[in-house]
Amino acid sequence: MGQQQLLIVILGVLIVGIAIAAGMGLFSSNKVNANRDAIINDMSSIALSAFRYKSRPKALGGGSGSYLGFVMSEKYKSTANASYSCVAQDSTLSIMATSVIDSASTIQGKVGCDGKLIKSEFVFTGEFD
């Protein structure tokens, strides 16, 4: 083989290696974003459940205008996306999610008095940051 052919082979191997590394990086980033979006979706479902509790009168097992006493459903304590916990206060509910992919990656959010997640209150840690 001539020198030109060797250089072309080496250059081809380098280009393929760089393309593989870039593809792996994109795949990893997509996995993290998909997990974050799924967790936020689960948190929205928890927020809806909490708002239904808050809206019901005490006689019907609700909070009569307060999140105090809200207990999260067992199906949301641990899902395929994360494990969740919540702390109820009178007019707000704090939800903490820890990713199953990376236990250092967490999302903390608050549910306002209208039952919606307050987007400006999200705190992302780990790979979600």
N, C-alpha and C positions, 0 to 999 in steps of 0.2 A: 504494500500500500504506500502511496505517496504521502508526502507531508500534508498536502491540501486535503486529501481524503480523511486523514487522521484528525485534522482540525475541524472538519465538517462533522465527523462523528462525535467528537468531544463537545462541540457547540450544540449539536442536537440533543445529547444527553443532558447538558446543562439546562436547555430550554424546557425539556420534558420534566426535569426535576423541579424547576421553578414553578411550572404550571401545576404540578401535583401539590406542592406546598401551598400555593395560593388557593387551590380548590379545597384543601383540608381546612384552611383558615376560614373560608366562606361558610363551609358546612358547620363548623363549630359555632360561629357567630349566629347563624340561622337557628341552631338548636337552642341557644340561650334566649334569643328573642322570642321564639315560639313558647318556651317555658314561661317567660315573664308574662306574655300575653295571656296564656292559659291561667296563670295564677290570678291575674287581675280580673279575668272573667269569673273565676271561682269566688273572689272577694266580692264581686258585684252580686252574685247569688246569695252570699251570706248577708250582705247589706239589705237585700230585698226581704229576706227572711226576718231579719231584725226589725225592719220597718213594719212588716205585718204584725209582729209581736207588739211593737210600740203602739200601733194604731188600735189594737183590740182593747176593750175594757177589761179590768181585772176579773170581772165576773165570768168572762169567757177565756180566761187564762192568758191575758195580755198584760201590757205594762201601763196602760192608761196614760199614754203620752210620755213615757219614760223608757229608756233602754235598760234600766236597772232590772235585774232578774232574768235577762235574756240568756238562754242556754243554747249554744250552737248545736245543730243536728250532728249526730254521730257520723253521718256520711261526709261531712266537711272537715272533721277533725284530722283526717288523713286521706288524701286522694292520690291519684297517679302523678299529680303535679307538685304538691307540697303538703306540709302539715300546717294546720291553722290553730290559732288561739285568739281569744278576744277578751277585752276588758270593757265592761259596760259602765258608763257614767249616765247621768240623768239625760242629757241632751245629745251626747255623742257616744260612739262606739269605736274603739280602737281594735283593728284586726292586724295580727302579725302572721306572716306566712314565711315558712322556711322551705326552700326548694329541696326536692328529693334528689336532684342532679348534683347539687353542691350545697352542703349544709352551711357554708359561709355566706351563701347568697340568700338574702331576705328582702321582703317588702313589708313595710308597715304603712297602713293607711287608716284614715278616719272616715266614719260615716256621719254625715251631718244630720240635723234634725229633720231634713226632708227625705231621708232614706237613701241619699246618693253618696257615692264616694267623693271625697273632696280631693280633686286632682292635685291641688297645690300642696296638700299635706302628705303626699307620698314620700317615703324615705326608702331609697334603694341602697343595698350594700352588696359586697362581693362582686360577682360577675355582672350583676344587674346594674351596677353603678356606672 
